[in-house]
């Protein structure tokens, strides 16, 4: 920041790019940009910042116009001490204009200047980011700045014929102090929307809450909310108060960050409310309480506050008739909203309705009359008790809190008896009756039973008494007598006009239905894995009236199996289960409450053999070892040890056992399933026999090549190989590598029998001309033999003279034949042969032209 004497007289623009749901992005640190409109800055404004959300998608998805807050710094404070306010607002999608000041002017002039600043800011932001601002401005401040805001917020300062329709809608003050000398903060008509919020810290030793109340709030014709912030002081509303700043102020018990967060939790929703963009249903409950209500409507809103005082705005009330109502009438009241001017009302919400001690919001409805500029509220009159009543309504009119009071006189409606009442009492039983059960009062007034009289003489089966306004009836006869008698009751209504009515009740004594009776059962003994036992419940439980029993529900553990047939139980142990268990039953005769019965069960353990599936299948791969851990499929119910015996089956596999681990390998090249093997699982308590099935997955074995020869013939070079393939996927192929190119030739083999040697030959055609060839024999499924090499030599006797033939014989005396077969190294070497021309269907070959 530059020194105050060097700072320009207009706003430096601070672009705060934030991460918001509608596409705001993270940006650079705050910076200032010199405004070209400095000459239009009001004389009394020293410096300022504009903070607004940075957008990466324009204003798409953004609710415009944006709320706007003008925040005035405390006396002698620089604007950068309130950066936390601007950033917090911008993070919430609100445009903030922060200003400090060094002098003052008239209230009307400064109010006009502020509106002009907001209008010019809107022009700047429209060019920067296509942003428009709300018409109602929230004017906020700290200390003397908040007092200055009060001085210039009065709606009387704005003339109706002014060009701009933008107004100061409401006030938000932090540690609000009196304005500078020469300015008054007494209100004439208050801010346009008629509401102010002021927060003062309990440790604030600079702010005088009494002066704020007497000089400002009590003069407001509109509404306000004044609260103490528990543990906060005055200077912690600065960004970073210094030691000198803290001198003269109280020591806070609330941290700096917590004090900032609390202030933003009140400022952000209030700014949204003033702009008209807020969800208004919750705001009234969080801020405003008329004096007649003792509890806040949203207790969570007051965790850091203590309410000093609150008052909502009020309006004139027009009632269409004399306000004397019967219980079946309708409340109908017109409320004059002329104080809102020509503003069109879009939403009216009753947030709270209190009639006496009762909440009545759900019974009322509203209708706005734009012609009469009035709000009509209607509802049933029976929400009011008889007599004089005060009805209090807390209402949001386009988000602005209002409170309305009505006085009604409700007539007293007569109490009426309830007819044709019959009361049954069982033998040895009792019953009670209250006044609400024998009479009804449309007004909902308190009623009390005051007396009774047996008609046609006393009733010797029932004794009646009244205690605390409640009638108690007790059967006094024997267990066999039944009968009925009429009883007349007197009911007094303690309402606006006390009255007494009588109501007749027919009292009947009925036969007692006794509940099911059970004896404590002994332990039921079972034997592990034995046949079920059956027990007739009638031997344990019975209904005194002889009604058949019904088992309503049952529960038991995993050790037993239970089946119910009528009143008979069939119980057996679960497989291999032993020990103790409880069977719980709920029994009833169908008319009386059910009774619970717990039956103890003991299961005697019996020796068990190892438990296993009857057949175990092991998947194998040809010529590979398969392993089976029997502990994964076998267990011993009694926990005893056991061993494994292997009984051989069909040929083709070798099975070995180590403890409970089985290792299985097929015979060499055996590729068929092996059946007939058996495992005996042996223990001291018995032996379990298990079939072992070996499922073998065949593997295609490569062919074996031997006896390799290469001869020159009139058809071209002939390669002859003896091939042995245990799987026999014929035909066989000779794959020859000539340089870097592979050529494939199909063998002709005899005999074609899997597992037997076969003599195979083929002719090399296609122009192969290397001195030495590398080759493999490949079966029809692609398995290849070991590689070998060979060479092809032209027949030296063809078209040669006798002398040339002699020259072809090596000097060391070995006769040169058509080929030389080298077997010691596993390959055959031949001299170069003739040209080759061929094509194979299974391989792409190169043709020699």
C-alpha positions in Angstrom: 0.0 0.0 0.0 1.2 3.5 -0.7 1.1 6.3 1.9 -2.2 8.1 2.5 -0.8 11.3 0.9 0.1 9.4 -2.3 -3.0 7.2 -2.6 -5.3 7.9 -5.5 -8.8 9.2 -4.8 -10.7 6.3 -6.3 -10.9 2.6 -5.8 -8.1 0.3 -6.5 -9.6 -2.9 -8.0 -8.8 -6.1 -6.1 -9.8 -9.2 -8.1 -10.3 -12.1 -5.8 -10.6 -15.3 -7.9 -12.1 -17.9 -5.7 -13.2 -21.6 -5.9 -17.0 -21.4 -6.0 -19.7 -23.9 -7.1 -20.6 -21.9 -10.2 -17.1 -22.0 -11.7 -15.0 -19.5 -9.8 -11.3 -20.4 -10.1 -8.2 -20.0 -7.8 -6.4 -16.8 -8.7 -3.4 -14.7 -7.8 -2.8 -12.8 -4.6 -4.6 -9.5 -4.1 -3.3 -6.6 -6.1 -4.4 -3.0 -6.9 -5.1 -1.4 -10.3 -5.1 2.3 -10.7 -8.6 3.6 -11.8 -8.8 6.2 -14.6 -11.9 7.6 -12.9 -10.0 9.0 -9.8 -11.2 12.6 -10.5 -14.8 11.4 -9.8 -13.9 10.2 -6.3 -15.8 12.0 -3.5 -13.6 14.4 -1.5 -14.3 12.7 1.8 -13.2 9.1 0.6 -9.6 8.4 1.3 -9.0 5.0 -0.3 -10.9 1.9 -1.3 -10.8 -1.6 -2.7 -13.3 -3.5 -4.8 -13.4 -7.2 -4.3 -15.4 -9.5 -6.4 -15.4 -13.2 -7.5 -13.2 -14.1 -10.4 -15.2 -16.1 -13.0 -13.9 -18.6 -15.6 -17.3 -19.1 -17.3 -18.5 -15.6 -17.3 -21.7 -15.3 -15.2 -23.1 -18.7 -16.3 -24.7 -20.4 -13.4 -24.4 -17.3 -11.2 -27.5 -15.7 -9.6 -27.4 -12.1 -10.8 -27.5 -9.3 -9.9 -24.9 -9.9 -7.2 -25.4 -8.7 -3.7 -23.3 -5.6 -2.9 -21.9 -4.5 0.5 -20.2 -1.1 1.1 -18.0 -1.4 4.2 -16.8 1.8 5.9 -13.6 1.6 8.0 -13.3 2.7 11.6 -11.9 6.2 12.3 -8.2 6.3 11.5 -8.1 2.8 10.1 -6.7 1.9 6.6 -8.9 -0.1 4.3 -6.4 -3.0 4.2 -7.3 -3.7 7.9 -10.6 -5.1 6.6 -9.3 -7.3 3.8 -10.9 -10.3 5.7 -14.3 -8.8 5.2 -13.9 -8.3 1.5 -12.4 -11.7 0.9 -15.1 -13.4 3.0 -17.8 -11.7 1.0 -16.2 -12.4 -2.4 -15.9 -16.1 -1.5 -19.6 -16.1 -1.0 -20.3 -14.5 -4.4 -20.9 -11.0 -3.0 -19.3 -7.8 -4.3 -17.5 -5.8 -1.6 -16.5 -2.1 -1.7 -14.2 -1.3 1.2 -13.5 2.4 1.9 -11.7 4.5 4.5 -12.2 8.2 5.0 -10.5 11.3 6.5 -13.3 13.9 6.5 -17.0 14.1 6.3 -19.6 16.1 4.4 -23.4 16.4 4.8 -25.3 13.2 5.3 -27.3 13.7 2.1 -24.2 14.4 0.0 -22.3 11.4 1.4 -25.4 9.1 0.8 -25.5 10.3 -2.8 -21.8 9.8 -3.2 -22.0 6.2 -2.0 -24.8 5.4 -4.4 -22.7 7.0 -7.2 -19.7 4.8 -6.2 -21.8 1.7 -6.4 -23.1 2.7 -9.8 -19.6 3.4 -11.2 -18.4 0.1 -9.6 -21.2 -1.7 -11.5 -20.0 -0.1 -14.8 -16.4 -1.2 -14.1 -17.5 -4.8 -13.2 -19.8 -4.9 -16.2 -16.8 -4.3 -18.5 -14.5 -6.6 -16.4 -16.8 -9.6 -15.9 -20.3 -8.8 -17.1 -21.5 -8.4 -13.5 -24.6 -6.4 -12.4 -25.3 -5.4 -8.8 -28.4 -5.5 -6.7 -30.5 -2.4 -6.3 -30.6 -2.5 -2.5 -27.1 -1.9 -1.0 -26.1 -3.2 2.5 -24.2 -0.4 4.2 -21.8 -1.8 6.8 -19.0 -0.5 9.0 -16.8 -0.9 12.1 -16.7 1.5 15.0 -17.2 5.1 13.9 -17.5 3.8 10.4 -20.7 1.9 11.4 -22.0 5.1 13.1 -21.2 7.0 9.9 -23.2 4.4 7.9 -26.2 5.0 10.2 -26.0 8.7 9.6 -26.2 8.4 5.8 -28.6 5.5 5.5 -32.0 7.2 6.2 -34.4 6.7 3.3 -35.5 10.3 3.7 -32.2 11.4 2.2 -33.2 10.0 -1.2 -35.6 11.9 -3.2 -38.1 10.1 -5.4 -37.2 12.0 -8.5 -33.5 11.1 -8.4 -32.2 9.4 -11.5 -30.9 6.2 -9.8 -33.2 3.7 -8.2 -30.4 2.2 -6.1 -30.9 2.7 -2.3 -29.3 1.8 1.0 -31.5 -1.0 2.1 -30.1 -2.0 5.5 -27.3 -1.4 8.1 -24.8 -3.9 9.5 -22.5 -2.6 12.3 -19.6 -4.2 14.2 -18.8 -2.4 17.5 -21.0 0.5 16.3 -19.9 3.9 17.8 -21.3 7.4 17.3 -20.6 9.1 13.9 -18.1 11.9 13.5 -18.9 15.3 15.0 -21.5 17.2 13.1 -23.5 14.1 12.0 -26.6 12.7 13.8 -27.4 9.0 13.8 -31.0 9.5 15.0 -33.3 8.0 12.5 -36.2 9.7 10.7 -37.5 6.8 8.6 -34.6 4.3 8.8 -33.0 2.4 5.9 -35.2 1.6 2.9 -35.9 -2.0 3.8 -36.3 -1.1 7.4 -33.8 -3.4 9.3 -30.5 -3.1 11.1 -28.1 -5.6 12.8 -25.5 -4.5 15.3 -22.9 -6.8 17.0 -20.9 -5.7 20.0 -18.3 -7.8 21.8 -18.8 -8.4 25.5 -15.1 -7.5 26.0 -15.4 -4.3 23.9 -14.4 -1.4 26.1 -14.6 1.2 23.3 -18.3 0.8 22.3 -21.2 2.2 24.4 -24.2 -0.1 23.8 -26.4 2.2 25.9 -25.7 5.2 23.7 -26.3 3.1 20.6 -29.7 2.0 21.9 -30.9 5.4 23.2 -29.5 7.6 20.4 -30.1 5.3 17.4 -32.2 2.2 17.9 -35.0 3.6 20.0 -35.5 6.3 17.3 -35.9 3.7 14.5 -39.4 3.4 13.2 -38.2 0.2 11.5 -36.6 -2.9 13.0 -33.3 -3.9 14.5 -31.3 -6.7 16.0 -28.7 -6.0 18.7 -26.6 -8.7 20.1 -23.5 -9.2 22.2 -20.8 -11.5 20.9 -19.5 -13.5 23.8 -15.8 -13.0 24.4 -15.2 -10.6 21.5 -13.6 -7.2 21.7 -13.5 -4.1 19.5 -10.1 -4.2 17.7 -10.3 -7.9 16.7 -12.6 -6.8 13.9 -9.4 -5.5 12.3 -7.3 -7.9 10.1 -4.2 -7.9 12.3 -4.5 -5.6 15.3 -1.2 -4.4 16.7 -0.1 -4.0 20.3 -0.9 -0.3 20.2 -4.4 -1.1 18.7 -5.2 -3.3 21.6 -4.4 -0.6 24.2 -7.6 0.7 25.7 -9.7 -2.3 24.6 -10.7 -5.3 26.7 -8.9 -8.7 26.6 -10.9 -11.1 24.3 -11.6 -14.7 25.2 -12.7 -15.4 21.6 -9.9 -15.9 19.1 -9.3 -13.5 16.2 -10.3 -16.1 13.5 -13.4 -17.2 15.5 -14.5 -13.5 15.8 -14.1 -13.0 12.1 -15.9 -16.2 11.2 -18.8 -15.3 13.5 -19.2 -11.8 11.9 -19.2 -13.4 8.4 -21.8 -15.9 9.5 -24.1 -13.0 10.1 -23.0 -10.6 7.4 -23.2 -13.0 4.4 -26.8 -14.1 4.8 -27.9 -10.6 5.7 -26.3 -9.3 2.5 -28.1 -11.9 0.5 -31.4 -11.1 2.2 -31.0 -7.3 1.5 -30.2 -8.0 -2.2 -33.3 -10.3 -2.6 -31.2 -13.4 -3.5 -31.4 -15.2 -0.1 -33.5 -18.2 0.8 -35.5 -16.1 3.3 -37.3 -18.8 5.2 -34.5 -19.3 7.7 -33.2 -15.8 8.1 -36.0 -14.4 10.3 -35.6 -17.2 12.8 -31.9 -16.6 13.0 -32.0 -12.8 13.6 -35.3 -11.3 14.8 -37.3 -11.9 17.9 -40.1 -9.6 19.1 -40.1 -8.9 22.8 -43.1 -11.1 23.4 -41.1 -14.3 22.4 -38.8 -15.7 25.0 -36.9 -18.2 22.9 -35.1 -17.8 19.5 -36.7 -19.7 16.7 -33.3 -21.0 15.6 -31.2 -21.7 18.8 -28.1 -22.6 16.7 -27.9 -19.0 15.5 -27.1 -17.8 19.1 -24.3 -20.0 20.1 -21.9 -17.0 20.2 -24.4 -14.3 21.0 -26.6 -12.9 23.7 -29.6 -10.9 22.5 -29.7 -7.4 24.0 -32.8 -6.3 22.1 -34.7 -6.9 18.9 -37.7 -5.3 17.1 -39.2 -6.1 13.8 -40.8 -3.6 11.4 -44.5 -3.0 11.9 -47.4 -1.9 9.7 -50.9 -0.6 10.0 -53.7 -3.1 10.3 -57.2 -2.8 8.8 -59.8 -5.2 10.2 -63.0 -5.5 8.0 -65.4 -6.0 11.0 -65.8 -5.9 14.7 -63.2 -8.4 16.1 -65.6 -10.5 18.1 -65.3 -14.1 16.8 -67.1 -17.4 17.4 -65.2 -20.6 17.3 -66.4 -21.4 13.8 -65.7 -18.0 12.4 -62.7 -17.0 10.3 -60.0 -14.5 11.1 -59.7 -12.0 8.3 -57.3 -9.1 8.6 -55.8 -6.6 6.0 -52.4 -5.3 6.7 -51.3 -2.0 5.2 -48.0 -2.3 3.5 -47.9 1.3 2.2 -44.5 1.8 3.8 -42.8 -0.3 1.1 -43.8 2.2 -1.5 -44.4 1.1 -5.1 -42.2 -2.0 -4.7 -43.9 -5.1 -6.1 -44.3 -7.9 -3.5 -43.3 -11.3 -4.8 -43.2 -13.5 -1.7 -45.0 -13.4 1.7 -44.0 -16.0 4.3 -45.4 -16.4 7.8 -42.4 -17.5 9.8 -44.2 -17.7 13.2 -47.7 -17.2 14.6 -48.3 -17.1 18.3 -51.7 -17.1 19.9 -51.3 -17.0 23.6 -48.9 -19.9 24.3 -49.9 -21.8 21.1 -48.2 -21.9 17.7 -50.8 -21.3 15.0 -48.7 -20.9 11.8 -50.1 -24.0 10.0 -53.7 -22.6 10.2 -53.1 -19.3 8.4 -52.9 -18.3 4.7 -51.8 -15.1 3.0 -52.8 -13.1 -0.1 -51.2 -9.9 -1.3 -53.4 -7.3 -2.8 -51.3 -5.2 -5.2 -54.1 -2.7 -5.8 -54.6 -1.9 -2.1 -50.9 -2.5 -1.3 -52.1 -4.7 1.6 -51.6 -8.2 2.9 -54.7 -10.3 3.7 -54.3 -13.0 6.4 -57.0 -15.5 7.0 -57.5 -18.5 9.2 -59.9 -20.4 11.5 -60.9 -18.6 14.7 -60.7 -21.7 16.8 -56.9 -21.3 17.0 -57.7 -18.6 19.6 -59.0 -19.4 23.1 -62.2 -17.7 24.3 -61.9 -14.2 25.6 -59.5 -11.3 24.6 -56.6 -12.5 22.6 -53.4 -11.1 21.2 -52.3 -12.7 17.9 -48.6 -12.1 17.0 -47.3 -12.8 13.5 -43.7 -12.8 12.3 -43.8 -12.4 8.5 -41.2 -12.1 5.8 -42.4 -9.7 3.0 -39.9 -10.3 0.2 -37.4 -11.3 2.8 -37.8 -8.3 5.0 -38.9 -9.1 8.6 -42.2 -7.6 9.9 -44.2 -8.2 13.0 -47.9 -7.7 13.2 -50.2 -7.7 16.3 -53.9 -8.3 16.3 -56.4 -8.1 19.2 -59.5 -10.4 19.0 -62.3 -11.2 21.4 -63.4 -14.8 21.1 -66.8 -15.8 22.3 -67.2 -18.8 24.6 -68.9 -21.8 22.9 -71.0 -24.1 25.1 -69.6 -27.4 26.3 -71.5 -30.5 24.9 -71.8 -34.0 26.4 -70.7 -37.0 24.4 -73.5 -39.5 23.9 -73.8 -43.3 23.8 -70.7 -44.0 25.9 -70.1 -47.6 27.0 -67.3 -48.6 29.4 -66.4 -52.3 29.9 -64.7 -53.6 33.1 -63.4 -57.2 33.4 -63.9 -59.2 36.5 -61.2 -58.2 39.0 -60.4 -55.3 36.7 -60.5 -51.5 36.8 -60.9 -48.5 34.4 -60.7 -44.7 34.4 -62.6 -41.9 32.7 -61.6 -38.2 32.2 -63.7 -35.2 31.4 -62.3 -35.2 27.8 -63.7 -38.7 27.3 -67.3 -37.8 28.2 -67.7 -34.2 27.0 -66.2 -31.8 24.4 -65.6 -28.1 24.4 -65.2 -26.5 20.9 -63.0 -23.8 22.4 -60.5 -26.4 23.9 -61.0 -25.1 27.5 -60.1 -27.1 30.5 -62.8 -29.5 31.7 -63.0 -31.4 35.1 -65.2 -34.2 36.4 -66.9 -32.9 39.6 -69.4 -35.6 40.6 -71.2 -38.9 39.6 -74.5 -40.7 40.4 -75.6 -44.3 39.8 -79.0 -44.2 38.0 -81.7 -46.5 39.4 -79.9 -47.3 42.6 -76.3 -48.4 43.4 -74.3 -50.9 41.4 -72.9 -53.6 43.7 -70.3 -54.9 41.3 -68.3 -51.6 40.8 -67.0 -49.0 43.2 -66.5 -45.4 41.8 -64.4 -42.5 43.1 -63.2 -39.2 41.7 -59.5 -38.2 42.3 -58.1 -34.9 40.9 -60.9 -34.7 38.4 -60.5 -38.3 37.1 -63.1 -41.1 37.7 -61.7 -44.4 38.9 -63.9 -47.6 38.6 -62.9 -50.9 40.3 -64.7 -54.2 40.1 -65.8 -55.4 43.6 -67.9 -58.5 42.8 -67.1 -62.2 42.6 -65.4 -64.0 39.7 -68.7 -65.2 38.2 -71.1 -62.3 38.3 -71.5 -60.0 35.4 -73.9 -57.1 34.7 -74.4 -53.4 33.6 -75.5 -50.1 35.1 -75.8 -46.5 34.1 -73.6 -43.8 35.6 -74.3 -40.1 35.3 -71.2 -37.8 35.4 -71.0 -34.0 36.0 -68.4 -32.0 34.0 -67.4 -28.5 34.8 -65.8 -26.2 32.1 -63.2 -23.8 33.6 -63.4 -21.2 30.8 -64.5 -17.7 30.1 -68.0 -18.6 31.4 -67.9 -21.6 33.8 -70.6 -24.1 33.0 -71.6 -27.7 34.2 -73.0 -30.4 31.9 -73.9 -34.0 32.6 -73.0 -37.1 30.6 -74.4 -40.7 31.0 -72.1 -43.7 30.7 -73.2 -47.4 30.6 -70.8 -49.4 32.8 -70.6 -53.2 31.9 -68.9 -55.9 33.9 -67.6 -58.7 31.6 -66.2 -62.1 32.2 -62.4 -62.2 32.9 -60.4 -63.9 30.2 -57.4 -65.4 32.1 -54.1 -65.5 30.3 -52.2 -68.6 29.5 -50.5 -70.3 32.4 -47.2 -72.2 32.2 -45.1 -74.3 34.5 -41.3 -74.0 34.5 -40.1 -76.8 32.2 -37.3 -79.1 33.0 -34.3 -79.6 30.7 -35.1 -81.3 27.5 -32.3 -83.8 26.6 -31.4 -84.6 23.0 -28.8 -86.8 21.4 -26.5 -85.5 18.7 -27.7 -86.5 15.2 -30.5 -88.7 16.7 -34.1 -88.7 15.6 -36.3 -85.7 16.7 -38.2 -85.8 19.9 -41.8 -84.5 20.1 -43.3 -82.5 23.0 -46.9 -81.5 23.5 -47.0 -77.9 24.8 -50.3 -78.6 26.5 -48.3 -80.6 29.1 -46.5 -77.4 30.0 -48.9 -74.5 29.3 -52.7 -74.3 29.3 -55.5 -71.7 29.0 -57.9 -71.7 32.0 -60.8 -71.4 29.6 -59.6 -74.3 27.6 -58.8 -72.3 24.5 -56.3 -74.0 22.2 -52.8 -72.4 22.4 -51.1 -70.6 19.6 -47.4 -70.2 19.2 -47.0 -66.6 18.1 -43.2 -66.6 17.7 -40.2 -68.7 18.6 -36.4 -68.2 18.6 -33.5 -70.6 19.1 -29.8 -70.9 18.4 -28.0 -72.8 15.7 -27.6 -76.0 17.7 -31.2 -77.2 17.3 -33.7 -77.7 14.6 -37.4 -76.9 15.6 -40.6 -77.7 13.8 -44.1 -76.7 15.1 -47.3 -78.6 14.2 -50.2 -77.1 16.1 -49.2 -77.2 19.8 -46.7 -80.0 19.3 -43.0 -79.3 18.9 -40.5 -81.5 17.1 -36.9 -80.8 18.2 -33.6 -82.4 17.0 -30.0 -81.4 17.1 -28.4 -79.6 14.1 -25.9 -81.9 12.2 -22.9 -82.7 14.5 -24.1 -80.1 17.1 -23.9 -80.7 20.9 -24.0 -78.6 24.0 -26.7 -76.3 25.7 -29.3 -74.2 24.0 -32.4 -72.2 24.9 -35.7 -72.4 23.0 -37.8 -69.2 23.5 -41.6 -69.3 22.8 -44.4 -66.7 22.9 -47.8 -68.4 23.6 -51.3 -67.0 23.6 -54.9 -68.1 23.6 -55.7 -65.5 20.9 -57.4 -63.0 23.2 -55.1 -62.3 26.1 -51.5 -61.0 26.1 -49.0 -63.6 25.1 -46.7 -65.2 27.7 -43.0 -66.0 27.2 -41.6 -69.5 27.8 -37.9 -70.4 27.9 -37.1 -74.1 27.5 -33.6 -75.3 28.3 -32.2 -77.9 26.0 -29.1 -80.1 26.4 -27.6 -82.1 23.5 -25.5 -85.0 24.4 -22.4 -85.4 22.1 -21.9 -88.6 20.2 -18.6 -89.8 18.6 -18.2 -88.6 15.0 -16.1 -89.6 12.1 -14.4 -86.8 10.0 -16.9 -84.7 8.1 -16.3 -84.3 4.4 -18.1 -84.1 1.1 -18.8 -87.5 -0.4 -16.7 -86.7 -3.5 -13.7 -84.4 -3.9 -12.6 -83.3 -7.4 -9.0 -82.1 -8.0 -8.3 -80.3 -11.2 -4.9 -81.2 -12.8 -2.8 -80.1 -15.7 -1.1 -82.9 -17.7 2.4 -83.6 -16.4 2.1 -81.0 -13.6 1.7 -81.6 -9.8 -1.6 -80.8 -8.2 -1.9 -80.1 -4.5 -5.0 -80.5 -2.3 -5.1 -79.4 1.4 -7.7 -81.6 2.9 -8.0 -79.3 5.9 -9.9 -76.9 3.6 -12.7 -79.3 2.9 -12.5 -81.8 5.9 -13.1 -81.2 9.6 -13.7 -83.3 12.6 -16.9 -82.3 14.5 -15.3 -83.5 17.8 -12.0 -81.9 17.1 -10.2 -85.3 17.1 -7.2 -86.1 15.0 -7.5 -88.1 11.8 -5.3 -89.6 9.0 -5.6 -90.3 5.3 -5.4 -93.6 3.5 -5.3 -93.7 -0.3 -6.9 -96.5 -2.3 -5.6 -96.6 -5.9 -7.9 -96.4 -8.8 -7.5 -96.3 -12.6 -4.0 -96.0 -14.0 -2.6 -92.7 -15.2 -1.7 -90.9 -11.9 0.5 -91.0 -8.9 -0.9 -89.9 -5.5 1.2 -89.2 -2.4 0.0 -88.0 1.0 1.9 -85.9 3.6 -0.2 -85.4 6.8 -3.4 -83.8 5.3 -1.7 -82.6 2.0 -2.2 -84.7 -1.2 0.2 -84.3 -4.1 -1.0 -85.8 -7.4 0.8 -86.0 -10.7 -0.4 -87.7 -13.9 1.8 -90.2 -15.7 4.0 -88.8 -18.4 1.8 -87.6 -21.3 -1.4 -88.9 -19.7 -4.1 -86.5 -20.7 -7.3 -88.3 -19.7 -9.4 -88.0 -16.4 -8.5 -90.6 -13.8 -11.3 -92.2 -11.8 -11.7 -94.9 -9.1 -9.4 -93.4 -6.5 -10.7 -93.4 -2.9 -9.6 -91.6 0.3 -10.3 -93.1 3.7 -10.4 -90.4 6.4 -9.6 -92.4 9.6 -10.1 -91.4 13.2 -10.7 -93.1 16.5 -14.4 -92.3 16.2 -14.9 -93.8 12.7 -13.8 -93.6 9.1 -15.2 -91.5 6.3 -14.8 -92.7 2.7 -14.4 -90.0 0.0 -14.2 -90.5 -3.8 -11.3 -88.7 -5.3 -11.9 -87.6 -8.9 -8.9 -86.3 -10.9 -9.9 -84.0 -13.8 -7.0 -83.7 -16.2 -6.6 -80.8 -18.6 -4.6 -82.0 -21.6 -1.4 -80.2 -22.7 -0.4 -80.4 -26.4 3.2 -81.9 -26.4 5.7 -80.8 -29.1 6.7 -83.4 -31.7 10.2 -85.0 -31.7 12.2 -84.9 -34.9 15.0 -87.4 -35.7 16.6 -89.1 -38.7 16.7 -85.8 -40.7 17.9 -86.1 -44.3 17.9 -83.7 -47.3 18.2 -85.0 -51.0 18.2 -83.3 -54.4 15.5 -84.8 -56.6 14.0 -84.0 -60.0 11.1 -82.4 -58.0 13.4 -80.3 -56.0 15.1 -80.7 -52.6 13.4 -83.4 -50.5 13.5 -83.3 -46.7 12.8 -86.5 -44.9 12.2 -86.6 -41.1 11.1 -89.2 -38.6 8.4 -87.6 -36.4 7.2 -88.8 -33.0 4.2 -87.0 -31.5 2.4 -88.4 -28.5 -0.7 -86.3 -29.1 -0.7 -86.7 -32.9 -2.4 -83.5 -34.1 -1.6 -84.2 -37.8 -0.7 -82.9 -40.4 2.8 -81.9 -39.5 4.6 -79.0 -41.0 8.3 -78.2 -41.7 9.0 -74.5 -40.9 12.3 -73.4 -42.6 14.1 -70.2 -41.8 15.9 -68.7 -44.9 17.8 -65.7 -43.6 15.2 -63.7 -41.7 12.1 -65.2 -43.5 10.1 -68.2 -42.4 8.7 -70.7 -44.9 6.3 -73.5 -44.1 5.8 -76.8 -45.9 3.3 -79.6 -45.1 4.7 -83.1 -44.5 3.3 -86.2 -46.0 3.5 -88.8 -43.1 3.1 -92.5 -42.9 1.7 -94.0 -40.7 -0.5 -91.3 -39.1 -0.9 -92.8 -35.6 -0.5 -90.7 -32.4 2.3 -91.9 -30.1 4.1 -93.9 -32.9 7.1 -92.9 -35.1 6.0 -91.6 -38.5 8.2 -91.1 -41.6 7.5 -87.7 -43.1 8.8 -86.0 -46.2 8.2 -82.7 -48.1 9.8 -80.8 -51.0 11.3 -77.4 -50.7 10.0 -75.1 -53.4 9.9 -71.3 -53.8 13.5 -70.3 -54.5 15.3 -70.9 -51.2 18.9 -70.5 -51.9 20.7 -70.3 -48.5 23.7 -72.6 -47.8 22.3 -73.5 -44.5 18.7 -73.7 -43.2 17.3 -73.7 -39.6 14.1 -75.6 -39.2 11.5 -76.9 -36.8 8.7 -79.5 -37.0 5.3 -78.0 -36.0 2.2 -80.0 -35.4 -1.3 -78.8 -36.5 -1.9 -77.1 -33.1 1.2 -75.0 -33.2 3.6 -77.0 -30.9 7.1 -76.9 -32.3 10.0 -79.4 -31.9 13.6 -78.4 -31.1 15.3 -76.5 -33.9 17.8 -78.2 -36.2 19.8 -77.2 -39.3 20.5 -78.8 -42.6 21.8 -77.9 -46.1 21.0 -79.2 -49.6 23.7 -80.0 -52.2 23.1 -80.4 -55.9 23.7 -83.9 -57.3 27.4 -83.7 -58.4 27.0 -86.5 -61.0 24.4 -84.7 -63.0 25.6 -83.5 -66.5 29.3 -83.9 -65.4 32.2 -85.7 -67.1 34.1 -88.4 -65.5 37.0 -86.1 -64.8 34.8 -83.5 -63.3 33.3 -86.2 -61.1 36.7 -87.1 -59.9 37.5 -83.5 -59.1 34.4 -83.4 -56.9 35.8 -86.2 -54.7 37.7 -84.7 -51.7 41.5 -85.3 -51.7 41.3 -87.1 -48.3 39.4 -89.9 -50.0 35.9 -89.6 -48.5 33.3 -90.1 -51.2 31.0 -87.0 -51.4 27.4 -88.0 -51.5 24.3 -85.9 -52.3 24.3 -84.8 -48.6 26.2 -85.0 -45.4 24.1 -85.7 -42.3 25.5 -84.4 -39.1 23.7 -86.1 -36.2 26.2 -85.7 -33.4 25.2 -82.1 -33.1 21.5 -82.7 -33.7 21.3 -81.2 -37.2 21.8 -82.0 -40.9 24.1 -80.0 -43.2 23.4 -80.1 -47.0 24.8 -78.3 -50.0 22.6 -75.6 -51.7 19.8 -77.0 -53.8 17.6 -75.9 -56.7 15.2 -73.0 -56.9 11.9 -73.2 -55.0 8.3 -72.2 -56.0 5.4 -73.1 -53.7 2.5 -71.8 -51.4 1.1 -73.3 -48.3 -2.4 -72.7 -47.1 -1.4 -72.3 -43.4 1.6 -70.1 -43.9 2.5 -67.1 -46.1 5.6 -68.1 -48.2 7.9 -66.0 -50.3 7.9 -67.2 -53.9 11.1 -67.1 -55.9 10.5 -65.7 -59.4 
